[in-house]
């Protein structure tokens, strides 16, 4: 993969992760399913793991995520 294509992929992943911080996106099951990788598993505060139906593959895959909010002035 060329450096430009890799950079585009990283920027697309970052945009997708930032979208997942938007309460409107998180409230929309269809948007969350569209953005999250089918292998993504979220563990709630209760320790339960909600399930979801299989869907089409997302446009991007998460590279790394630790749940750290990004300040609004960072693009």
C-alpha positions in Angstrom: 0.0 0.0 0.0 1.4 3.4 -0.9 2.0 6.0 1.7 -0.8 8.2 0.3 -3.3 5.3 0.4 -2.2 4.3 3.9 -2.7 7.9 5.0 -6.1 8.0 3.4 -7.1 4.7 5.2 -5.9 6.1 8.6 -7.8 9.4 8.0 -10.9 7.4 7.1 -10.6 5.3 10.2 -10.1 8.4 12.4 -13.2 10.0 10.9 -15.2 6.8 11.6 -14.0 6.6 15.2 -14.9 10.3 15.7 -18.3 9.7 14.3 -18.8 7.0 16.9 -18.4 9.6 19.6 -21.4 11.5 18.3 -24.4 10.8 20.5 -26.7 10.8 17.5 -24.6 8.2 15.7 -24.5 6.0 18.9 -28.3 6.3 19.2 -28.7 5.1 15.7 -28.4 1.3 15.4 -28.1 1.4 11.7 -25.3 4.0 11.8 -23.4 2.1 14.6 -23.7 -1.2 12.6 -22.5 0.6 9.5 -19.4 2.0 11.3 -18.4 -0.9 13.5 -16.5 -3.9 12.3 -18.5 -7.2 12.5 -15.9 -8.6 14.9 -16.2 -5.6 17.2 -17.4 -6.6 20.7 -18.5 -4.0 23.3 -18.6 -5.0 26.9 -21.0 -2.9 28.9 -20.5 -1.6 32.5 -22.6 -4.5 33.7 -20.2 -7.0 32.1 -22.8 -8.1 29.5 -21.9 -8.3 25.8 -24.7 -7.2 23.6 -25.1 -9.1 20.3 -26.0 -7.8 16.9 -27.1 -9.3 13.6 -24.5 -9.8 10.9 -24.4 -7.1 8.3 -22.3 -5.9 5.3 -18.6 -5.2 6.1 -17.7 -1.6 7.2 -15.8 0.8 4.9 -12.9 0.8 7.4 -11.4 -1.2 10.2 -10.3 0.2 13.6 -6.5 0.2 13.9 -6.4 0.7 17.7 -8.8 2.0 20.2 -8.5 2.6 23.9 -11.6 4.8 24.4 -9.8 8.1 24.7 -11.9 11.1 23.8 -10.2 13.4 21.3 -10.3 17.2 22.0 -12.5 19.1 19.5 -9.6 21.2 18.2 -7.8 18.1 16.8 -8.7 17.1 13.2 
